[in-house]
Amino acid sequence: MKTVLIEFSKYELVNFLWPKLIEDYGFDKARQIISQAIDLQKMHGTKNSTMPIIFSGTGGLALIPIQMLEKENFKISYKDNQVLIFNLKRKSFQILNESN
């Protein structure tokens, strides 16, 4: 497994990546990507330790340690079904609180 370090302090916390995901993939496919990310967390993640991340340019999925965000001084009240959408080109990320 490959480990990648993301310095979130170099990226902007935004609110437009979810609508951009819908624009790029369509609503149904975007919801499916979110659902797959949550399933990945349920199958391979650790509650209160990992969070699924979606790479918005590719729709790729991974799990990241929540501590990566906490050490960058982002105050996160972690909840189940929370997903981080990340866009490398736009140097931005969004935390999405998905409801079932």
C-alpha positions as CSV (number, residue, x, y, z in Angstrom):
1,M,0.0,0.0,0.0
2,K,1.3,3.4,-0.9
3,T,1.3,6.2,1.7
4,V,1.0,9.8,0.5
5,L,1.4,12.8,2.8
6,I,-1.0,15.7,2.1
7,E,-0.2,19.0,3.8
8,F,-3.7,20.4,4.2
9,S,-2.5,23.7,5.3
10,K,-1.4,24.3,1.7
11,Y,-5.0,23.7,0.5
12,E,-8.1,25.8,0.9
13,L,-11.3,24.5,2.7
14,V,-14.1,25.2,0.2
15,N,-17.8,24.4,-0.4
16,F,-17.8,23.9,-4.2
17,L,-16.3,20.5,-4.7
18,W,-19.5,18.5,-4.1
19,P,-21.4,20.6,-6.8
20,K,-18.3,20.2,-9.1
21,L,-18.4,16.4,-8.6
22,I,-22.1,16.4,-9.6
23,E,-21.3,18.6,-12.6
24,D,-18.4,16.3,-13.7
25,Y,-20.1,12.9,-13.1
26,G,-23.8,13.6,-12.9
27,F,-25.9,13.4,-9.7
28,D,-26.4,9.6,-9.7
29,K,-22.7,8.8,-10.3
30,A,-21.6,11.4,-7.8
31,R,-23.9,9.8,-5.1
32,Q,-22.5,6.4,-6.1
33,I,-18.9,7.6,-5.6
34,I,-19.8,9.0,-2.1
35,S,-21.6,5.7,-1.3
36,Q,-18.5,3.7,-2.4
37,A,-16.3,6.0,-0.2
38,I,-18.5,5.3,2.8
39,D,-18.5,1.6,2.1
40,L,-14.7,1.7,1.9
41,Q,-14.6,3.3,5.3
42,K,-17.0,0.6,6.7
43,M,-15.0,-2.3,5.2
44,H,-11.4,-1.2,5.7
45,G,-11.4,1.9,7.9
46,T,-11.1,2.4,11.6
47,K,-13.9,4.4,13.3
48,N,-12.7,7.8,14.6
49,S,-9.3,7.2,13.0
50,T,-9.7,7.2,9.3
51,M,-11.8,9.1,6.8
52,P,-12.6,8.3,3.2
53,I,-11.1,10.7,0.6
54,I,-12.4,11.2,-3.0
55,F,-10.0,12.6,-5.5
56,S,-12.4,14.7,-7.5
57,G,-10.3,14.8,-10.7
58,T,-10.4,11.0,-11.1
59,G,-13.1,9.8,-8.8
60,G,-10.5,7.7,-7.0
61,L,-11.0,6.7,-3.4
62,A,-8.7,6.1,-0.4
63,L,-8.6,6.3,3.4
64,I,-6.6,8.9,5.3
65,P,-5.9,9.2,9.0
66,I,-8.0,11.8,10.6
67,Q,-4.9,13.0,12.4
68,M,-3.6,14.4,9.1
69,L,-6.4,17.0,9.3
70,E,-6.3,17.5,13.1
71,K,-2.5,18.3,13.0
72,E,-3.2,21.0,10.4
73,N,-5.4,22.9,12.9
74,F,-8.7,22.1,11.2
75,K,-11.3,21.6,13.8
76,I,-13.2,18.4,12.9
77,S,-16.0,16.9,14.8
78,Y,-15.8,13.6,13.1
79,K,-19.1,11.9,12.3
80,D,-20.0,8.6,10.6
81,N,-20.6,9.0,6.9
82,Q,-18.2,12.0,6.6
83,V,-16.2,12.1,3.3
84,L,-13.4,14.4,2.3
85,I,-13.4,15.5,-1.4
86,F,-9.9,16.6,-2.5
87,N,-8.9,18.5,-5.7
88,L,-5.2,18.7,-6.3
89,K,-5.4,21.1,-9.3
90,R,-7.6,23.6,-7.5
91,K,-5.6,23.2,-4.3
92,S,-8.8,22.7,-2.3
93,F,-10.8,20.2,-0.3
94,Q,-14.3,19.9,1.2
95,I,-15.6,17.8,4.0
96,L,-19.0,16.4,3.1
97,N,-21.4,15.2,5.8
98,E,-23.4,12.6,4.0
99,S,-26.8,11.6,5.3
100,N,-28.4,8.3,4.5
